[in-house]
Amino acid sequence: MKIYLADLLTGRRIIPLPHTSAEWEMKLNDTDSLTVKVPIYASSGDTRIQYIANDARLLDLRNTAAIGKTVMVAEDDGLTVGGVLMRRDYDADSGILTLVASGMWTYFDHRTILPAKAMGKSLVKSDGSPDPQYDTSYKNVTWNTVARNLVEQAMSWPHSNVPVVLETAEVGKSEANYQAVDLNYVGEVLTNITNRQNGCDIGFFPMRTADGLGYEWHMKTGHPLLGGETHYFSASALQPGIASLSATDDGDKLASLQWFTSGKSDDKTLVVSAYTDILEKAGAPIWESVDSSHSTVKRQNTLQAYANEAAAVYWQPVSSTEAKVHRGYLHSVNQTLANYTVGDYIRFTTKGDWYYVDGAHTRRITGIKADESSNWITFTLGDVFDGVKVTVDNG
């Protein structure tokens, strides 16, 4: 695994980073993470660590690994992961500097939905009412393009043109309106788009520029899903393509009746609901959930779309499966990590397992983790609904 630092605004001025350990994680519809440990001096007589520490001190990491202006990237078996350097921890006793980067999504978690002309402005008129000239509105587009345009607007500000490659804008039937005084964060709204009915998956994927001298993050959206390739494994002890299989079923979000409310900046309050009867037909009592997290939503059909999506998903417990695959196994079947991405599917077969029934099981990759100290890759897998149709009652 190779680790590099580069400039956040340009993605260039790449610096190889000597280190003793590194681990990364990719997540579907969320920010990635990368944690790297760098010895600044050797607290033991280990010659290897002494060499690494000597090289690290030459880099002047206080400046070359500055928070807010640096990206850190891992290149691992054909896969590139990383993003904005967000944290540094130094331990004088061990002589270790720990660097933590989050995916490019994190940058947009710190940018508001405002046009560049709003910089330094009051956003309200002299009478205290909101000034609509700073609002952001889109019509006749897809939700993919709403997400794209929000990122593009944030990048249009001075000193904000980070190395993100955008998709081509699409024409559609959706519309979105964001009032300036709500000061919505771009990253939060991107998450909301991934959670709404008729929304889409969103991800920022780093790769080398064509000339190899920099990094750029390709913003990709699904229609509605990212990924899609299916990878086949056996979880049988006789053919152990997958090892350390584990599963969790969590009923914390279980609900057949979803209530969604909004009304942050208006006197008007919206309340919608969505209901599915699958739980009751299976012999369970009614379970309810109340969600007020979309407080700035002003359109009832938008709020209804969030409720409908929740009702279509949370009528059953949230199921998560973890499986480990050895790098050596991937190489033995002529694959590398580059063949896998979040959003893909893993189909594994089991036989004789007391929890999983015998046969094939399909799960979607929602996360991938790797640690430089281990040859095992951990896949986090989510449920696939396999065409189950949920009837939502909108009242």
C-alpha positions in Angstrom: 0.0 0.0 0.0 1.4 3.4 -1.0 0.4 6.6 0.6 0.7 10.1 -0.9 0.0 13.7 0.1 -1.1 16.3 -2.4 -2.5 19.9 -2.6 -6.3 20.0 -2.0 -7.0 22.8 -4.4 -5.1 21.4 -7.4 -4.7 17.7 -6.5 -1.1 18.1 -7.6 2.4 18.4 -6.0 2.2 14.7 -5.0 4.6 13.7 -2.1 5.1 10.0 -1.2 4.5 9.5 2.5 6.7 7.1 4.5 4.7 5.3 7.1 4.5 2.3 9.3 0.8 1.5 9.1 -2.3 2.4 7.0 -5.9 1.4 6.9 -8.8 2.7 4.8 -12.5 2.3 4.4 -14.9 3.0 1.5 -18.6 3.5 2.2 -21.6 3.6 0.0 -23.3 7.0 0.0 -21.0 8.3 2.7 -17.5 9.7 3.1 -14.4 7.4 2.9 -11.7 7.3 5.5 -7.9 6.8 5.6 -5.7 6.6 8.7 -1.9 6.5 8.5 0.7 6.4 11.2 4.1 8.1 10.5 7.1 7.8 12.9 8.8 11.2 13.4 11.6 9.6 15.4 12.3 6.0 16.4 11.6 5.2 20.0 13.2 1.8 19.6 16.3 0.4 18.0 14.4 -0.8 15.0 16.5 0.2 12.0 13.6 0.1 9.5 11.6 2.5 11.6 14.6 4.8 12.0 14.9 5.0 8.3 11.2 5.8 7.9 11.4 8.4 10.6 14.5 10.1 9.0 12.6 10.3 5.7 9.4 11.6 7.4 11.3 14.4 9.1 12.7 15.7 5.8 9.1 16.3 4.6 8.3 19.0 7.1 4.9 17.5 7.7 3.7 20.4 9.8 3.4 22.3 6.5 3.2 19.6 3.8 0.4 17.8 5.8 -1.5 20.9 6.8 -5.1 20.6 7.8 -7.6 22.2 5.4 -5.3 22.4 2.4 -4.0 18.8 1.9 -5.3 15.5 0.6 -4.0 12.1 1.5 -4.5 9.1 -0.8 -3.8 5.4 -0.6 -3.1 3.3 -3.7 -3.8 -0.3 -2.9 -3.8 -3.1 -5.3 -5.3 -1.0 -8.1 -7.8 0.8 -5.9 -7.4 4.4 -4.9 -9.0 5.7 -1.7 -8.7 8.9 0.3 -9.6 12.6 0.6 -9.2 15.7 2.7 -6.7 15.6 5.6 -8.9 16.4 8.6 -6.9 15.4 11.7 -3.4 15.1 13.0 -2.5 13.5 16.4 1.0 13.5 17.7 2.2 11.3 20.6 5.6 12.4 21.9 6.1 9.2 23.9 5.9 7.0 20.9 7.1 9.5 18.3 4.1 8.7 16.1 2.2 11.2 14.0 -1.3 9.9 13.1 -2.9 11.4 10.0 -6.6 11.0 9.3 -8.2 11.9 6.0 -11.9 11.7 5.0 -13.3 11.4 1.5 -14.0 14.4 -0.7 -17.6 14.3 0.4 -16.3 15.8 3.7 -15.3 19.0 2.0 -18.9 19.5 0.9 -20.1 18.8 4.4 -18.4 22.2 5.2 -20.0 24.1 2.3 -23.4 25.8 2.3 -25.9 25.9 -0.5 -25.3 29.5 -1.6 -24.2 31.2 -4.8 -20.8 32.9 -4.9 -22.4 36.3 -4.8 -23.7 35.6 -1.3 -20.2 35.7 0.2 -20.1 38.2 3.0 -23.8 39.2 2.4 -26.6 39.4 4.9 -29.1 37.0 3.1 -32.0 39.1 4.4 -33.6 42.4 3.4 -33.7 45.5 5.5 -37.1 44.5 6.8 -35.7 41.1 8.1 -37.4 39.0 5.4 -35.3 36.5 3.4 -33.7 37.8 0.3 -34.6 35.4 -2.6 -31.8 36.5 -4.8 -29.5 34.2 -2.8 -31.8 31.2 -3.0 -30.8 28.1 -5.1 -33.5 26.5 -7.4 -33.5 23.9 -10.2 -36.3 22.8 -12.5 -36.7 20.1 -15.1 -33.7 18.1 -14.0 -33.0 14.7 -12.4 -32.0 14.3 -8.8 -28.6 13.2 -10.1 -28.2 16.7 -11.7 -29.5 18.5 -8.5 -26.6 16.8 -6.7 -24.2 17.6 -9.4 -25.2 21.3 -9.6 -25.0 21.8 -5.9 -21.4 20.6 -6.0 -20.7 22.7 -9.0 -22.1 25.8 -7.3 -19.9 25.3 -4.2 -16.9 24.9 -6.5 -17.7 28.2 -8.3 -16.8 30.3 -5.2 -13.3 31.9 -5.1 -10.6 29.5 -4.0 -13.1 26.6 -4.1 -12.3 24.8 -7.4 -11.2 21.6 -5.9 -10.3 18.8 -8.3 -13.7 17.2 -8.7 -14.8 16.0 -12.1 -18.6 16.3 -12.7 -21.0 14.3 -14.7 -22.9 15.8 -17.6 -26.1 17.5 -16.5 -29.4 15.7 -17.3 -32.9 16.9 -18.2 -35.7 15.4 -16.0 -38.9 16.1 -14.3 -37.6 17.0 -10.8 -37.2 20.4 -9.1 -35.5 21.5 -6.0 -35.5 24.8 -4.0 -33.1 25.7 -1.2 -33.7 29.0 0.6 -30.5 30.8 1.4 -31.4 31.6 5.0 -31.7 27.9 5.8 -27.9 27.7 5.3 -28.2 24.0 4.3 -24.9 22.2 4.0 -24.2 20.6 0.5 -23.0 17.3 2.0 -26.1 17.0 4.1 -28.4 17.5 1.2 -26.4 15.0 -0.9 -27.1 12.5 1.9 -30.8 13.4 1.7 -30.9 12.8 -2.0 -29.5 9.3 -1.5 -32.3 8.6 1.0 -35.3 9.9 -0.9 -37.6 8.0 -3.2 -36.5 8.6 -6.8 -33.1 9.8 -5.5 -29.8 8.2 -6.4 -26.6 6.8 -5.0 -23.7 9.4 -4.9 -20.0 8.9 -4.5 -16.6 10.7 -5.0 -14.0 8.3 -6.4 -10.3 9.4 -6.6 -7.9 8.5 -9.4 -4.7 9.7 -10.9 -5.0 12.5 -13.5 -4.3 11.5 -17.2 -0.7 12.8 -16.9 -0.1 10.9 -13.6 1.0 14.1 -11.8 -2.1 14.7 -9.7 -5.3 13.3 -8.3 -8.9 14.1 -9.2 -12.2 12.9 -7.6 -14.9 11.8 -10.1 -18.3 12.5 -8.7 -20.6 9.6 -9.8 -24.3 9.1 -9.4 -26.4 6.0 -9.9 -29.6 5.5 -11.9 -30.6 5.0 -9.2 -27.8 2.7 -8.0 -24.0 2.8 -8.3 -22.0 -0.3 -9.0 -23.9 -3.3 -10.1 -21.4 -6.1 -11.0 -22.0 -9.3 -9.2 -19.1 -11.3 -7.6 -19.5 -14.9 -6.8 -18.0 -16.7 -3.7 -18.4 -19.8 -1.7 -18.6 -19.7 2.1 -18.3 -23.4 2.3 -15.4 -24.7 4.5 -14.3 -26.9 1.6 -14.2 -23.9 -0.8 -13.5 -20.9 1.4 -13.6 -18.0 -0.9 -15.3 -16.1 2.0 -14.2 -16.4 5.6 -15.3 -15.0 9.0 -18.9 -14.6 7.9 -21.0 -12.7 10.4 -24.4 -11.1 10.4 -26.4 -8.5 12.4 -30.1 -7.8 12.3 -31.1 -4.5 13.9 -34.7 -3.6 14.7 -34.0 0.0 15.9 -35.5 1.5 12.7 -38.2 -1.1 12.3 -41.5 0.6 11.4 -44.6 -0.1 9.3 -45.9 3.4 9.8 -43.6 6.3 9.1 -44.2 9.9 10.2 -42.1 12.7 8.7 -42.3 16.3 9.8 -40.7 19.6 8.6 -40.9 23.3 9.2 -37.7 25.0 10.3 -37.9 28.4 8.8 -41.6 28.9 8.2 -44.7 29.1 10.4 -46.1 26.3 8.2 -45.6 22.8 9.5 -45.7 19.7 7.2 -46.6 16.3 8.4 -46.8 13.2 6.1 -47.0 9.5 6.6 -46.5 6.3 4.7 -47.6 2.8 5.7 -46.9 -0.8 4.7 -48.8 -3.8 6.0 -46.1 -6.4 5.4 -45.3 -6.6 9.1 -48.9 -7.0 10.2 -49.5 -9.7 7.6 -46.6 -11.6 9.0 -48.2 -11.5 12.5 -46.4 -8.5 14.0 -48.0 -5.5 15.7 -47.7 -2.0 14.2 -44.4 -0.3 14.7 -44.0 3.5 14.2 -41.2 5.9 13.5 -41.0 9.7 13.6 -38.4 11.6 11.5 -38.0 15.3 11.9 -34.5 15.5 10.4 -35.7 17.1 7.1 -36.6 20.3 8.9 -36.0 22.7 6.0 -38.2 20.8 3.5 -40.9 23.1 2.3 -42.7 20.9 -0.3 -45.1 18.2 0.8 -44.3 15.9 -2.2 -40.6 16.1 -1.3 -41.2 15.2 2.3 -43.6 12.4 1.1 -40.8 11.0 -1.0 -38.6 10.6 2.1 -41.5 8.9 4.0 -42.2 6.6 1.1 -38.6 5.5 0.8 -38.4 4.8 4.6 -41.6 2.8 4.5 -40.2 0.7 1.6 -37.0 -0.1 3.5 -37.7 -0.3 7.2 -40.6 -2.7 7.3 -37.9 -5.3 8.1 -34.8 -5.1 10.4 -31.7 -3.5 9.0 -29.5 -6.5 8.1 -25.7 -6.2 7.8 -23.3 -9.0 6.9 -19.5 -8.9 7.2 -17.3 -11.2 5.2 -13.5 -11.4 4.8 -11.8 -12.3 1.5 -8.0 -12.9 1.3 -6.0 -10.9 -1.1 -4.3 -14.1 -2.2 -7.7 -15.6 -3.1 -8.5 -12.6 -5.3 -5.1 -12.9 -7.1 -5.7 -16.6 -7.6 -8.8 -15.9 -9.6 -7.1 -13.0 -11.5 -8.7 -10.2 -9.6 -7.5 -7.2 -7.6 -9.3 -4.7 -5.4 -9.8 -2.6 -8.5 -12.4 -5.1 -9.6 -14.6 -4.2 -6.6 -16.5 -1.0 -5.6 -19.2 -0.1 -3.2 -22.6 -0.7 -4.8 -21.5 -4.0 -6.4 -23.1 -7.3 -5.3 -21.6 -10.3 -3.7 -23.4 -13.7 -4.1 -22.1 -16.3 -1.8 -23.3 -19.9 -1.2 -23.5 -21.6 2.2 -24.0 -25.2 3.2 -24.4 -26.6 6.7 -24.4 -23.2 8.4 -26.9 -23.0 11.3 -27.9 -19.4 10.6 -27.8 -19.1 6.9 -30.0 -21.6 5.0 -28.3 -23.7 2.4 -28.0 -22.1 -1.0 -27.1 -18.7 -2.6 -27.4 -15.4 -0.8 -27.0 -12.0 -2.6 -25.9 -8.9 -0.7 -24.9 -5.4 -1.8 -21.4 -4.1 -0.9 -22.0 -1.1 1.3 -18.4 -0.9 2.6 -14.9 -2.1 2.0 -12.1 -2.0 4.5 -8.4 -2.9 4.3 -5.4 -2.7 6.7 -1.9 -2.7 5.5 -0.9 -5.1 8.3 -3.3 -7.8 7.1 -4.0 -9.6 3.8 -7.7 -9.9 4.6 -10.2 -7.5 3.0 -13.4 -6.9 4.9 -16.6 -6.4 2.9 -19.7 -4.9 4.6 -22.8 -6.2 2.9 -26.4 -4.9 3.0 -29.7 -6.4 2.2 -31.0 -6.7 -1.4 -34.8 -6.5 -1.8 -34.8 -8.8 -4.8 -37.8 -7.2 -6.4 -40.0 -7.2 -3.4 -42.8 -4.7 -4.0 -44.0 -2.6 -1.2 -47.3 -0.9 -1.4 -47.1 2.6 0.2 -50.4 4.2 1.4 -50.0 8.0 1.1 -53.4 8.6 2.6 
